[in-house]
């Protein structure tokens, strides 16, 4: 089973969902805003991928953080920031039993799915 995590109005999430649908791949969509976000979910993401890649430093949310919040980042501090502001998570996060993708990359999707 494929699960796509993100926010429904995110352009990258829309591209990923459209590609999955067009390629007849069944998936579940988990919206951080309506379906929630937990520390356990973020820990699961961090266990499978680098937290630095999971953190979206190009987001408006990142740019709006105070300088002190951006300094001396640790896995724990990033998790706290993500729980408070889910839009700090790079999207989409796509999870299968054997694959874990952060962001939408057409080439990776085509090759591995």
Backbone as ProteinMPNN parsed JSONL, in Angstrom:
{"seq_chain_A": "XXXXXXXXXXXXXXXXXXXXXXXXXXXXXXXXXXXXXXXXXXXXXXXXXXXXXXXXXXXXXXXXXXXXXXXXXXXXXXXXXXXXXXXXXXXXXXXXXXXXXXXXXXXXXXXXX", "coords_chain_A": {"N_chain_A": [[0.84, -1.181, 0.0], [0.482, 2.199, -0.755], [1.135, 5.255, 0.8], [0.481, 8.643, 0.806], [1.646, 11.525, 2.204], [0.885, 14.818, 3.206], [-0.233, 18.095, 2.311], [-3.31, 18.999, 1.032], [-3.58, 21.183, -0.76], [-1.077, 21.708, -1.725], [1.179, 22.151, -4.373], [3.163, 20.262, -5.176], [2.257, 17.952, -3.927], [-0.166, 17.663, -5.249], [0.804, 17.093, -7.838], [2.1, 14.624, -7.393], [-0.054, 13.006, -6.536], [-1.675, 13.114, -8.802], [0.007, 11.853, -10.667], [0.195, 9.266, -9.562], [-2.501, 8.457, -9.729], [-2.94, 8.6, -12.532], [-1.258, 6.552, -13.295], [-2.49, 4.371, -12.358], [-2.125, 3.496, -9.717], [-2.935, 2.497, -6.545], [-3.523, 4.414, -3.652], [-3.349, 5.854, -0.365], [-4.299, 8.956, 1.0], [-2.957, 11.158, 3.308], [-3.699, 13.928, 4.984], [-1.949, 16.407, 6.568], [-3.187, 18.504, 7.888], [-6.012, 17.97, 8.113], [-6.117, 15.257, 8.841], [-4.298, 15.046, 10.823], [-1.175, 15.167, 12.699], [1.417, 13.533, 14.267], [3.889, 13.057, 16.87], [4.905, 10.512, 16.724], [4.477, 9.818, 14.039], [6.158, 11.657, 12.716], [8.588, 10.82, 13.829], [8.726, 8.298, 12.676], [9.072, 9.02, 9.988], [11.57, 10.279, 10.215], [13.119, 8.143, 11.008], [13.316, 6.696, 8.705], [14.361, 8.418, 6.857], [16.548, 11.219, 6.266], [16.415, 13.814, 8.593], [17.137, 16.374, 7.94], [16.63, 16.556, 5.227], [13.941, 16.281, 5.271], [13.056, 18.617, 6.382], [11.718, 21.558, 5.238], [13.349, 24.048, 4.044], [12.885, 25.971, 2.199], [10.386, 26.874, 2.415], [7.656, 29.158, 3.064], [6.92, 29.139, 5.691], [9.298, 28.42, 7.016], [10.86, 30.663, 6.458], [9.55, 32.537, 7.965], [10.143, 31.937, 10.558], [11.775, 32.781, 13.631], [15.164, 33.894, 13.937], [16.552, 32.642, 16.039], [15.187, 30.246, 16.293], [16.037, 28.864, 14.101], [18.639, 28.221, 14.524], [21.242, 26.0, 15.664], [19.99, 23.461, 15.175], [18.445, 20.4, 16.021], [17.463, 16.944, 15.878], [15.343, 16.642, 17.685], [14.53, 19.327, 18.147], [13.736, 20.078, 15.607], [11.631, 18.301, 15.199], [9.803, 19.274, 17.08], [9.309, 21.804, 15.986], [8.103, 21.021, 13.555], [5.807, 19.723, 14.466], [4.451, 21.855, 15.531], [4.232, 23.492, 13.284], [3.204, 22.17, 10.59], [3.687, 22.703, 7.883], [6.36, 22.948, 7.581], [7.376, 20.587, 6.843], [8.788, 18.951, 4.157], [7.089, 18.308, 1.171], [5.493, 16.053, -1.166], [5.415, 13.372, 1.272], [6.065, 10.158, 0.591], [5.234, 6.879, 1.259], [5.924, 3.463, 1.212], [6.011, -0.106, 1.813], [8.622, -0.746, 1.124], [9.794, 1.588, 0.151], [10.671, 5.059, 0.514], [10.013, 8.324, -0.005], [10.856, 11.741, -0.227], [9.398, 14.643, -1.197], [8.41, 15.384, -4.625], [9.561, 13.587, -7.282], [9.652, 12.934, -10.473], [11.218, 11.117, -11.979], [12.247, 9.341, -10.011], [9.834, 8.264, -9.061], [8.865, 6.98, -11.371], [10.861, 5.075, -11.802], [10.928, 3.482, -9.458], [8.345, 2.901, -8.66]], "CA_chain_A": [[0.0, 0.0, 0.0], [1.181, 3.48, -0.838], [0.522, 6.351, 1.537], [1.022, 9.954, 0.475], [1.427, 12.474, 3.288], [1.103, 16.196, 2.794], [-1.331, 19.051, 2.438], [-4.002, 18.824, -0.245], [-3.453, 22.294, -1.7], [0.337, 21.832, -2.105], [1.373, 21.807, -5.79], [3.93, 19.013, -5.306], [1.347, 16.869, -3.53], [-1.102, 17.505, -6.372], [1.524, 16.407, -8.926], [2.316, 13.236, -6.994], [-1.347, 12.308, -6.543], [-2.098, 13.003, -10.203], [0.839, 10.824, -11.302], [-0.231, 7.958, -9.039], [-3.814, 8.156, -10.308], [-2.762, 8.346, -13.975], [-0.545, 5.287, -13.457], [-3.362, 3.341, -11.782], [-1.561, 3.005, -8.464], [-3.802, 2.822, -5.419], [-2.821, 5.042, -2.543], [-4.106, 6.573, 0.656], [-3.77, 10.295, 1.213], [-3.033, 11.62, 4.693], [-3.517, 15.381, 5.028], [-1.469, 16.805, 7.889], [-4.115, 19.442, 8.529], [-7.298, 17.367, 8.482], [-5.934, 13.928, 9.439], [-3.439, 15.187, 11.992], [0.258, 14.919, 12.659], [1.853, 13.152, 15.611], [5.336, 12.88, 17.062], [5.225, 9.155, 16.251], [4.531, 9.851, 12.583], [7.39, 12.345, 12.344], [9.689, 9.922, 14.198], [8.775, 7.27, 11.636], [9.704, 9.639, 8.817], [12.981, 10.519, 10.515], [13.797, 6.847, 11.082], [13.501, 6.192, 7.342], [15.027, 9.412, 6.024], [17.324, 12.266, 6.924], [15.544, 14.908, 9.035], [17.519, 17.608, 7.247], [15.934, 16.552, 3.938], [12.517, 16.387, 5.579], [12.8, 20.009, 6.743], [11.585, 22.392, 4.042], [13.938, 25.358, 4.314], [12.461, 26.919, 1.17], [8.979, 27.211, 2.657], [7.311, 30.432, 3.688], [6.914, 28.897, 7.147], [10.69, 28.476, 7.459], [11.311, 32.053, 6.359], [8.87, 33.318, 8.995], [10.662, 31.596, 11.881], [12.772, 33.688, 14.188], [16.536, 33.429, 13.735], [16.916, 31.738, 17.131], [14.574, 28.938, 16.039], [16.757, 28.239, 12.993], [20.008, 27.941, 14.938], [21.543, 24.797, 16.446], [18.902, 22.504, 14.988], [18.641, 18.991, 16.351], [16.298, 16.155, 15.498], [14.26, 16.95, 18.627], [14.013, 20.68, 17.937], [13.048, 20.075, 14.313], [10.359, 17.612, 15.402], [8.915, 20.209, 17.781], [8.904, 22.819, 15.007], [7.194, 20.391, 12.594], [4.524, 19.487, 15.138], [3.821, 23.162, 15.672], [4.003, 24.054, 11.952], [3.363, 21.053, 9.653], [4.154, 23.129, 6.56], [7.827, 22.862, 7.563], [7.723, 19.271, 6.295], [8.843, 18.94, 2.698], [5.994, 17.472, 0.696], [4.842, 15.032, -0.354], [6.174, 12.244, 1.803], [5.419, 8.957, 0.056], [5.723, 5.73, 2.01], [5.463, 2.096, 0.935], [6.775, -1.02, 2.666], [10.036, -0.783, 0.751], [10.287, 2.867, -0.351], [10.394, 6.275, 1.262], [10.386, 9.465, -0.832], [10.529, 13.076, 0.268], [9.263, 15.497, -2.373], [7.977, 14.708, -5.841], [10.579, 13.483, -8.313], [9.05, 12.069, -11.482], [12.152, 10.045, -12.341], [12.239, 8.348, -8.943], [8.534, 7.598, -9.045], [8.802, 6.089, -12.537], [11.82, 3.986, -11.653], [10.726, 2.62, -8.304], [6.955, 2.516, -8.446]], "C_chain_A": [[0.883, 1.242, 0.0], [0.407, 4.499, -0.011], [1.257, 7.624, 1.166], [0.632, 10.89, 1.61], [1.697, 13.879, 2.764], [-0.091, 17.059, 3.108], [-1.998, 19.136, 1.071], [-3.839, 19.975, -1.227], [-2.005, 22.557, -2.123], [0.515, 21.356, -3.554], [2.132, 20.501, -5.97], [3.084, 17.801, -4.933], [0.355, 16.605, -4.658], [-0.447, 16.757, -7.526], [1.704, 14.929, -8.61], [1.009, 12.444, -7.061], [-1.853, 12.105, -7.965], [-1.311, 11.893, -10.896], [0.416, 9.43, -10.845], [-1.562, 7.541, -9.649], [-3.689, 7.798, -11.781], [-2.062, 7.016, -14.245], [-1.239, 4.139, -12.733], [-2.756, 2.686, -10.545], [-2.461, 3.457, -7.32], [-2.967, 3.421, -4.302], [-3.832, 5.628, -1.566], [-3.478, 7.946, 0.775], [-4.015, 10.699, 2.656], [-2.694, 13.105, 4.706], [-3.121, 15.779, 6.453], [-2.463, 17.695, 8.614], [-5.398, 18.752, 8.984], [-7.155, 16.012, 9.175], [-4.988, 13.939, 10.633], [-1.985, 14.811, 11.737], [0.696, 14.626, 14.082], [3.373, 13.044, 15.657], [5.755, 11.509, 16.535], [5.354, 9.114, 14.734], [5.824, 10.518, 12.121], [8.608, 11.486, 12.683], [9.848, 8.817, 13.164], [9.413, 7.792, 10.365], [11.205, 9.794, 9.04], [13.78, 9.22, 10.608], [14.12, 6.302, 9.689], [14.26, 7.16, 6.443], [15.708, 10.47, 6.87], [16.418, 13.436, 7.312], [15.893, 16.215, 8.347], [16.87, 17.704, 5.87], [14.433, 16.711, 4.135], [12.115, 17.834, 5.889], [12.825, 20.88, 5.488], [12.071, 23.816, 4.33], [13.598, 26.386, 3.236], [11.02, 27.386, 1.382], [8.827, 28.601, 3.271], [7.353, 30.288, 5.206], [8.327, 28.991, 7.72], [11.169, 29.93, 7.494], [10.703, 32.928, 7.447], [9.341, 32.994, 10.41], [11.666, 32.644, 12.339], [14.15, 33.063, 14.03], [16.946, 32.419, 14.808], [16.359, 30.334, 16.923], [15.327, 28.159, 14.964], [18.18, 27.82, 13.356], [20.092, 26.654, 15.744], [20.425, 23.754, 16.375], [19.334, 21.093, 15.365], [17.394, 18.24, 15.884], [15.103, 16.5, 16.386], [13.677, 18.346, 18.387], [13.258, 20.785, 16.617], [11.69, 19.395, 14.448], [9.355, 18.544, 16.083], [8.416, 21.29, 16.826], [7.879, 22.251, 14.026], [5.826, 20.117, 13.209], [3.742, 20.79, 15.268], [3.399, 23.734, 14.321], [4.226, 22.965, 10.907], [3.861, 21.446, 8.262], [5.676, 23.213, 6.484], [8.299, 21.517, 7.022], [7.695, 19.365, 4.773], [7.82, 17.925, 2.202], [6.147, 17.154, -0.782], [5.856, 14.08, 0.257], [5.401, 11.014, 1.34], [6.063, 7.751, 0.717], [5.08, 4.443, 1.477], [6.239, 1.195, 1.896], [8.265, -0.925, 2.387], [10.616, 0.545, 0.277], [9.85, 4.027, 0.538], [10.914, 7.436, 0.428], [9.984, 10.755, -0.125], [10.521, 13.985, -0.954], [8.812, 14.683, -3.574], [9.094, 14.775, -6.871], [10.074, 12.452, -9.317], [9.943, 10.883, -11.824], [12.186, 8.949, -11.282], [10.935, 7.57, -8.896], [8.459, 6.577, -10.182], [9.685, 4.861, -12.354], [11.424, 2.991, -10.564], [9.286, 2.214, -8.041], [6.425, 1.863, -9.689]], "O_chain_A": [[1.904, 1.298, 0.685], [-0.816, 4.596, -0.107], [2.486, 7.684, 1.202], [-0.545, 11.035, 1.939], [2.619, 14.097, 1.978], [-0.854, 16.796, 4.037], [-1.321, 19.323, 0.06], [-3.95, 19.757, -2.433], [-1.74, 23.54, -2.815], [0.05, 20.274, -3.912], [1.776, 19.704, -6.838], [3.191, 16.747, -5.56], [0.07, 15.452, -4.982], [-1.069, 15.883, -8.13], [1.483, 14.077, -9.471], [0.982, 11.332, -7.588], [-2.395, 11.049, -8.294], [-1.885, 11.085, -11.626], [0.295, 8.518, -11.662], [-1.727, 6.387, -10.043], [-4.262, 6.806, -12.233], [-2.25, 6.419, -15.305], [-0.655, 3.076, -12.521], [-2.863, 1.474, -10.354], [-2.715, 4.649, -7.15], [-1.845, 2.985, -4.042], [-4.994, 5.861, -1.897], [-2.26, 8.087, 0.664], [-5.132, 10.597, 3.164], [-1.55, 13.494, 4.471], [-3.852, 15.524, 7.411], [-2.563, 17.638, 9.839], [-5.825, 18.932, 10.125], [-7.987, 15.657, 10.011], [-4.891, 12.955, 11.366], [-1.631, 14.227, 10.713], [0.383, 15.383, 15.001], [4.043, 12.954, 14.629], [6.837, 11.364, 15.966], [6.242, 8.447, 14.204], [6.508, 10.004, 11.235], [9.56, 11.431, 11.905], [10.967, 8.442, 12.814], [10.205, 7.095, 9.731], [12.009, 9.48, 8.163], [14.976, 9.201, 10.319], [15.075, 5.544, 9.515], [14.749, 6.768, 5.383], [15.449, 10.58, 8.069], [15.728, 13.992, 6.457], [15.03, 17.078, 8.188], [16.589, 18.804, 5.392], [13.738, 17.22, 3.256], [10.965, 18.221, 5.679], [13.824, 20.93, 4.771], [11.312, 24.667, 4.793], [13.982, 27.549, 3.351], [10.503, 28.197, 0.614], [9.74, 29.133, 3.902], [7.769, 31.204, 5.916], [8.53, 29.573, 8.785], [11.807, 30.361, 8.456], [11.281, 33.952, 7.813], [8.982, 33.692, 11.359], [12.317, 33.303, 11.529], [14.282, 31.84, 13.993], [17.624, 31.438, 14.501], [16.979, 29.349, 17.324], [15.26, 26.931, 14.924], [18.846, 27.138, 12.577], [19.139, 26.266, 16.42], [19.979, 23.236, 17.399], [20.446, 20.661, 15.061], [16.387, 18.857, 15.536], [13.981, 16.635, 15.897], [12.459, 18.521, 18.422], [12.258, 21.497, 16.521], [10.705, 19.859, 13.875], [8.187, 18.589, 15.697], [7.239, 21.651, 16.852], [6.898, 22.918, 13.699], [4.802, 20.263, 12.542], [2.519, 20.811, 15.13], [2.355, 24.376, 14.208], [5.333, 22.844, 10.384], [4.401, 20.607, 7.54], [6.223, 23.521, 5.425], [9.489, 21.331, 6.771], [6.707, 19.8, 4.181], [7.702, 16.826, 2.744], [6.816, 17.86, -1.536], [7.002, 13.996, -0.185], [4.224, 10.853, 1.662], [7.286, 7.617, 0.732], [3.863, 4.355, 1.316], [7.034, 1.682, 2.7], [9.08, -1.014, 3.305], [11.818, 0.628, 0.024], [8.818, 3.981, 1.208], [12.115, 7.533, 0.178], [8.92, 10.846, 0.489], [11.522, 14.086, -1.663], [8.828, 13.452, -3.548], [9.521, 15.854, -7.282], [10.07, 11.252, -9.044], [9.457, 9.758, -11.943], [12.157, 7.763, -11.612], [10.938, 6.353, -8.71], [8.036, 5.44, -9.971], [9.299, 3.747, -12.708], [11.575, 1.783, -10.744], [9.034, 1.282, -7.278], [5.263, 1.459, -9.726]]}, "name": "protein", "num_of_chains": 1, "seq": "XXXXXXXXXXXXXXXXXXXXXXXXXXXXXXXXXXXXXXXXXXXXXXXXXXXXXXXXXXXXXXXXXXXXXXXXXXXXXXXXXXXXXXXXXXXXXXXXXXXXXXXXXXXXXXXXX"}
